[in-house]
Amino acid sequence: MIQEKKSNKNIVAIITMFFIFAMISFVTNLAAPIGTIWGYQFEGNGVLGMMGNMMNFLAYLFMGIPAGNLLVKIGYKKTALWAMAVGVVGLAVQYLSSVVGTDTVLFTMESSVEKGGTLQVAEFPVTVNYFIYLLGAFICGFCVCMLNTVVNPMLNILGGGGNKGNQLIQAGGALNSLSATLTPFFVGALIGSLTKSTTMVDVAPLLWIGMAVFAAAFLIISFVNIPEPHLHKGGEKEVFEHSPWNFRHTVMGVIGIFIYVGVEIGIPGTLNFYLADQSATGAGVVGDASAIAGAIVAIYWLLMLVGRTLSSAISAKVSTRAQLIAVSATAIVLVVLAIFIPKTITLNMPGYSVSNGIVVAQVPVSALLLVLCGLCTSVMWGGIFNLAVEGLGKYTAQASGIFMMMVVGGGILPLIQQYLVKVGGYMNSYWLIVAALVYLLYYGVSGCKNVNKDIPVD
């Protein structure tokens, strides 16, 4: 009877963690498609357009370790509640950017714009509301950082670590991917075709929905019982003789998380800009280009859902390490092919048009290859995290905070990639992704091995 009650309690906790996983994805994946609005306002400056995504992930650098410390001091449940409250504030600030400071110009900037086959210098105003938006994205970054810190170690613990722990992380990741699939699709549908009149007002409904969901989640989690393995009663204080930094496989996993999140965001983020830029594709992405781009990029996230669902089904039998090696190698092949295949070679893919609904869009074959990478990136997060915390024992919570700090890679690498776009074009920028994937392949082959088993972790 006692065992049955414990099992039921775990099921409720697992479902709660799955729900949190979905909210993480919703907030995170607002940034890149919304960035196309700012990029267009700034005369096609993709770097400035991607700054909201950068601010979202920059928050991890500041909040990662404090979030890990929060787990130890106040527990999983209270950390999650604080995160929900912060999420409401972040989305509210982003909404303010649609109505406040829209006419107040701080300064003007110049950007090189290709018109008629030649580069021309264009000036554009930078208004107050842009910085309000960036502040909101930064605050939302604090929210998702805390939520990520809670959900990953909690699912690993509830699954008992090892392959079972990875199985739960992948199952939660499937819901994360479902949310990620819908977010760029809805943003693209609300935007339609980018024009000078397109502003944050166009996506305000999604921000209001996000605030309502966070408020509802706060109330639900308030009544849910969540295990707190790191809280010690009776004033007992845990003694830490070492730290996660003493484990080589953990340190290399930290680097792996930094690189992986940059890959996961960089592939679809840059693809979204590429497909929305009709002059760049040279293909049939016409009309509501932003909506069509959002729908195609949504397929990437949908494939992440498929990949994580498959991984959760096989993870009890197929090792995490084998999965990471297989998907890293496959992704390298797909991205290299996408770089070399000429953009003039096209195919039809399903898209979405505000005026016509579901449509067939003609896009470069490279777009399909990059979309297929979603199957590969789908299992990387859970795999790297699972391998990097294996054998850490009481140092797991601290390590989770460090991992969250390194999620800043999701802001830095895509920003670097956007700079490479300006230097060498969209497809050549993906050599950065190839280099990152080579490291992840190495981590799966050799870097994930725990060579510090002599360190006591009990």
Secondary structure as UniProt FT lines:
FT   HELIX           2..28
FT   TURN            29..30
FT   HELIX           31..41
FT   TURN            42..44
FT   HELIX           46..49
FT   HELIX           51..96
FT   TURN            97..99
FT   STRAND          105..115
FT   TURN            116..117
FT   STRAND          118..127
FT   HELIX           128..158
FT   TURN            159..160
FT   HELIX           162..191
FT   TURN            196..197
FT   HELIX           200..203
FT   HELIX           204..222
FT   TURN            229..230
FT   TURN            234..235
FT   HELIX           244..246
FT   HELIX           248..276
FT   HELIX           278..281
FT   HELIX           289..314
FT   TURN            315..317
FT   HELIX           320..340
FT   TURN            343..344
FT   STRAND          346..353
FT   TURN            354..356
FT   STRAND          357..364
FT   HELIX           365..377
FT   TURN            378..379
FT   HELIX           380..389
FT   TURN            390..391
FT   HELIX           393..395
FT   HELIX           396..406
FT   TURN            407..408
FT   HELIX           409..424
FT   HELIX           427..430
FT   HELIX           431..442
FT   HELIX           443..447
FT   TURN            453..454
//
